[in-house]
Amino acid sequence: MDIKSELLFKIKNKTATVGVVGLGYVGLPLSVEKAKSGYKTIGFDVQKQKVDMVNQGVNYIGDVVDSDLSEMVKKGVLSATSDFAFIRDVDCVAICVPTPLDEYQQPDISYVRSSSEKIAEYLHKGMLVVLESTTYPGTTEELVKPILEKISGLKCGQDFYLAFSPERVDPGNLIYKTKNTPKVVGGVGIDSTEIAAALYRNVLESEIFEVSCPAVAEMEKILENTYRNINIGLANEMAIICNKMNINVWEVIEAAKTKPYGFQAFYPGPGIGGHCIPLDPFYLTWKAREYDYHTRLIETSGEINNFMPQYVIERASKILNRFKKPLNGSKILILGVAYKQDIDDYRESPALKVIENFEKEGSLVSYIDPYIPELKHKGKEYKAAALNAENLGKADLVVITTMHSCFDYAFIQENSKYIFDTKNAMKNIRSRNNIELL
């Protein structure tokens, strides 16, 4: 039996051992699903705390069911380690590490590089490597493949297989999870695509869509999030224009939604956050420079979205001016610092920039978020205040930056002097004398 047939046999019969590098918001849910599907699964992470928690069956990711994790660990089908030597024991491994932007808004692929180097040390014949980390088109073939081949001495497509399959994780989504979200797979050669697709079909319930090469899969992921970035930018610009014209942008969007074709609703807000939408379009912007092309539309939408936290300050200043209060010295209460509703993730949250901008103006800022009892931003530590009448009442302005469904908005309205609602969270509150919308 050749190495391809042997690997496909192991995948089909679930005798393959699978690995996942990076046990964060992408890697841990994927590890749990692979274990639940019947594969012995080893998670790899450089953070000892995560490794220890997994091995103790303790969950730390919102999209993972606590009992699923603990059950898989108890059964002995899921474990975690920081020792990459165990890569030699796996047949298939997925790379699910962060790909942030550096201070110059350029892709930081150091985590992908270091993970590839560690895997390459223990890479063996008949093994599948899949990159899931969102990155610029060309990463799989221009970065990962040469590292794996050079260090291991093995040949891609002949001795081992390599593919890209972009993560699709929407934290807090109650309908679509790792298990039932369609997956795109593009391998280096037909064999790599076939093997990677076979693995995901054995793990997931969703459609597995095969594309011709890794670059197509890498680009489609960028398209997904650039599409959202640009349309959110449009919604934000509409909000600015509508405010100048004294038109309710939220009502405009609700009216536009009645069109059954050619329109999808996107909403304005204090900015964009999370691990994808604020970052991914810049991967393409950076890569496009290699081809002497300037991504004007993408960069313009990024400028609009990045301006929104400052726009919130400008609008807040005008509200406070009506009460003869300057930003300097005013007490500002931020409601919600997570980057989206009903989750505990504040990565790239626009609320952080809003807080930072208020403090630069001399405002006294506090925040309330039941999902995030404390946070750190640029070396400063914050602790959440309690949602009560006293804290609401002493604030000169309450600014809603995240629309958590657990907030009692009627209580907030009754006990606040004035509210600047950047998310239309108070839309069902009838008494609106102390509420202003973005």
N, C-alpha and C positions, 0 to 999 in steps of 0.2 A: 504494500500500500504506500503510495507517495505521500509527501508531507501535507499536501492540500487535502487529500481524501481522508487522511488520518485526523486532521484538525476538524474537518466538517463532521466526521463521525463522532468525535468527542463532544462537539457542540450539540449535535442532534440528540445524542444519548445523555447529555448533561453530565458527562464524566470529566469535562474540562474544568480546570480551576481558573477563575477569573480574578483580575485585580483592578483596583481603581486607585489612581494616584490623586490625592486631594479630597479631603472629606468635608467639604463645605456645602454650600447650598445646592450644588449640582452633584458632587461626588457621593455624599451620604445617601440621598434618596436613590441614586442609581445603584449603589452597593446593596441597599436593602432590597430593591426590586430583583436584582440578580440572585441574591440569596433566596428570596421567596420563590423564585422560578426553579430552584433546585440545584443551582450551581454553588459549589464551595467558593466563597468570596473572601478575598483579602484586601482590606483597605490600607493604603499607605498615606502617611501624613507626617510632616516634619514637626508638627505641634504635638508635644507629648500630652497635653491636656485633652485634645480631641481623641487621640489614640486610647488613652485611659478611659474616657467616657464611653467610647464605643465598646471596649472590652468589658465594661461593667454593665452594658446594656442601657446606658443612660442617654437619652435623646437630647439634642440641642438645636435641631432644625425644625421649624414650624411645619413644613410639608411632610415630615416623616411621622407616622403613627407610632407613639411610644411603645405600644405592645408589639408592633411588628419588629422593631429593632431588638427589644429584649428577647423576644421569642427566637429570632434568628441566631442571636448570640448564645442563648441557652442550648439550642440544638447543635451548636458547634459548626454551623455553616457560614457564619460571619465572624470575622476577627479583624483586628487592626494592628499595625506595627509601624515603627519608624525605621526599621531595618530593611533597606531595599534589596538586600541579598535574597529575600524571599521571592523576588521577581523570577528567580530561576525556577520556582515551583509553579508559576502560572502559565497558562496557555494563551490567554487573551488579557490585555491590560488597556484600560482607558485613562487618558490624561485629562483631569478636570481641575486644573489649577487656575488661579486668577491671571488675567491679562489687563492690568490697569494702564492708565496713561501716566507718563512722567510729567515733570514740571513744565516741559515744553510742549505738552499735548501730543506727544509721540508715543507709540505703543511700547510698553515695557514687557518684553517677552522673556524676561530673565527666568521666570518660573517655568515656562515651557522648556526653555533651553536646559535648565538644571535638571528637570524631570526627565527629559530625553537622555541626558548624559548618564543619569543614574540607572535608567532602564537599559541603556546600551551596554553597561558593564555586565549585565546578567542576561542579555538577550540570547535566545537560543533558537535553533532551527525549528520551524513549524509553529512559530508564535505570531499572534496578531496584536498590533499596536493601533489604537484608535485615539486620535486627538479630538477632544470635545470642547476645549477652551475656545471662546470666540476670539478671532484674530484676523489679521489682514490676509487677503487672497495670496496664496503662494507659500504660506508658513509651513504647511505639511511637507511639501516637496522641496522647498528651498532651505528650510532650517532643520526640521525634525529628521527627514530622510538622510541627509548627509551625516548628521551626528550619529544616528543609529548604525549606519554602514561603516563609518570610519572607526568608531570605538570597538564595535563588535567584530568587524571583519566579515560580516555577512552581507548578502546581496538581497535588496528588497525585490519581492516578486519571485525570487528564486528560493531563498532560504527563510524569509519571514514576510509578513504581510502588513501593509500600512494603509490606514484610511482616516478620513475626517468625517465626523458626524456631529454637527453643532448641537450644543445643549439648547433645550427649550424649557426654561424654568420660569414660571410666573408665580412668585411667592404669594401665598394667600388666595390663589385661585381655587374656588371650591369645586370646580367642574374638571378642569384639566390639570392633571398631575403628570409625573414622569411616566407612569404606567400607560396612560391613554392619550398621550400627545403624539401626533405623527412625527416620524423621525426621518431625516434626510441622511443618506450615506453616499459618500464618494471615495472610492479607493484608488490607490496607485496601481492601476491595471485592473482588468476584469476579475481576476481571482481574488484580489483584496476586497473589492466591492462585494462579491458574492459571499465571502466568508464573514465579513462584518455584518452584512444584511442578515445572514443566517443567525448570527448571535442575537441581534436585536429582535428578530422575529420570535425567537425562543424566550425572550424576556418580556417584551412589551405586548400590549393588546392592540396597539394602534397600527396604522399603515406605515410600512417602511418604504420610502421612496428612494430609488437608486438613481444617482446622477453619474455622469461620465468620468468625473475626476474630482480630486479634493478641492481644486480651485473653484469649481462651480458650487460645491457645498459651502465653502468658506464665503463666497460672494453672496449666496442667497441669504445667509445669516445676517450679513451686513445690510442687505436690502430690507429684510424684515424690520430691523430696528431703525434704519435710516428713514424708512416710510413713516414710522411712528414719530420720530424726531421732527421731521419736516411738517407733518400735519399738526403736531402739538405747537410747533412754532407758528403756524398759520392761525391756530386758535388763539394763541397768546397775542399775536399782532391784532387780530380782530377785537380782542378784549380792550386793548389800548385805544384803538380807533373808536370803538363803541362808547367807551367812557367819555372820550372827548365830545362825542355827538349826543351824549345823554341817552344812549340806547342800552337796554339790558342784553348783554351778549349771551347770557344763559337762555333767555327766551328765544333769541335768534337761533341758537343751535337746536333747541327743542323743536322749533318750527321747521328747520331744515331737515331734521330727522324723519319727518313725515314722508319725504320723498323715498319711494321704495327701491330706487335704483340710482347708481352713480354718486351716492353720498354715504360716507361713514362718519359718525360723530366722534370728534376729539374735543377735549375740553381744556380751557386755560387753567392756569394755576400759578403758584409762586416760583415755578421753575420745574426742572425735571431731575429725577434722582434714580438711584438703583445702580446695578452693576452692568447694565446693558445700554439703555437708550442714551445716557449722557456721554458714553464712551465710544461705542462701536462705530458711529459714523466717522469719527476722527481716524480710525484705522484706515479707512478708505481714502480719506483726505490726504493722509500721509503717504500712502502707497501710490496715489495718483500722481504725486509730484515726480515719481520715477519715470512716468510717461509724459512729463511736461504738460500736465493738465491740471487746471484749477477748478476744484469742485465748488462752484459759486453758490448753488442752491443749498447744498449741505452746510456750507460755512455760514451762510446768511441765517438759516434756521437756528444754527448753534448760537449765533450772536444774539438772536431774539430771545431764545430760551435762557441764555446765560444772563441776560439783562433783567429778567423778571424779578429776582430777589431785590435788586436795586429799585425797580419800579414799585415793589411793595413798600419800600421805605419812603419813596416819594409820595405815594398815595397816603400812607400813614401820617406823614408830616402835614399834609393838607387837612386831614381829619383833625389832628391835634390842634392845628392853628385855629380852627373854628372855636375851640375852647380856650384860646389864648395860652396854649401850652407848647413849648418847644420840644423837639426830640430830646435835647439834652436835659436829663433829669427826670423825664417822664418814665412811668412804670409800665412796661410792656409785658403782657402775658401771652406766650405762644402756646396755642393748642395743637399738639401733634407735631412730633419731630421725625417720625418714620417717613420713608420716602413714598409710601403709599398706605392706604387705609388697612387697618386690622392686621398689621404685621409688626415684628420687632426689629426690623432692619432699617438702619439709618444711613447706609452707605450712599454717599453723594447726595444726601437729602437736601433739597433747596432750603428747608427750614434752618439748616446749619448756617448757610450764607445769610439768611434773613437775620438770624440772631447776631452773627458777626457784624453785619452792617448797622444794626441798631446800636450795638455796643460802641462801634466807631463814632457814632453820633452822640455818645454820652448817655444813652438810654439805660435804664435799669431793667434787665431782662430776666424773666423766669419762664419756665415751661411746664406744661402738664402733658404727660403721655403715659397711660397705664401700661403700655407695652414696653416702654423704655425707662426704667426707674432711674438710670444714670447714664451719662454719656461723656465721651472725651472728644474734644475738637480743638485742633491746633494747640495742644499742650494744656488746654484748660478743661477742668472737670465741672460737670453740672449734675445736679440731682433734681429729679422731678418734684414739683409741688403737688399738693393734694387738690383735687377738684372739689372745692367747697365755696360757699357764699363769701367767706372772708377773703380768700385769694382772688376770686373774681371781682369782688367789689373794690378792692384797693388798687386794682390796675386801672391806669388811665385809658388804656386801649387793649382789648383782647384781639389777637390776630389768629385766625384759624388757618393753619397751613397743612393740616392732614385731616381728612374727613373720617375719623374713626366712628364706626357704627355704635360703639358702646358709650359715646358721649351723650349726655342728656341735654339736648340743644335747647329745649324749653327752659330748663333750669339755668343754663348758661345765659340765655337771653334775659331772663328775669333778674339775674344778679350782677350783670355787667353794666358798666357805664356806657360803653360803646364797643361795637364789634366790627372788625374789618374781616369779612368772610371771603377768603381767596379761593374757596372750593365749592361755593354754593351749598354748603352743608346745612344752612339754615332755611333751605327752600320751603320747608313745611311749617315754618313758624309764621303765624299770622300777624303778630305784633312786630312791626319792623321799624319802629321809630328810632331804634338805636343800632341798626344794622346797615352796613354799606357793603355792597358786593364789589369784587374785583372788576 
